[in-house]
Amino acid sequence: MTTLLNTEISFRFLKLDKFQAYSLVREIIGSSHSEANNLNKQEYVAHVPLTTENFEVINDYYVRQRIALEACDILVSVSAEQANGAVDIPLIVNKMLKYIDCKLTFSYCVKLV
């Protein structure tokens, strides 16, 4: 029996203004944004697939937009068919942390079959 394990790695910008959110999706292929649940301020959360193709573009956007370190993270999302197991995190996550030392956020979902 094979176990289905799906891992997605995203770099997230957690507090973008409207202009930043809309310009990001134009600049980085595969990125998306949604409005954050912040009652006091209109902010957006943007997800960018953390890939070798997007690595430099993410870093450039981060520097150019002067994003605060606490306003971004790397999201590791795992969905599996069983609760036990190990997940190999790609080396690109370590590489990104050397450039942008942001926090890591993990999401684990077990699909009952």
Buried (B, 14 or more C-beta within 10 A) or exposed (E): EEEEBEEEBBBBBBBBEEEBBBBBBEBBEEBBBEEBEEEEEEBBBBBBBBBEEBBEBBBEBBEEBEBEEEBBBBBBBBBBBEEEEEEEBBEBBEEBEEEBEBEEEEEEEEEEE
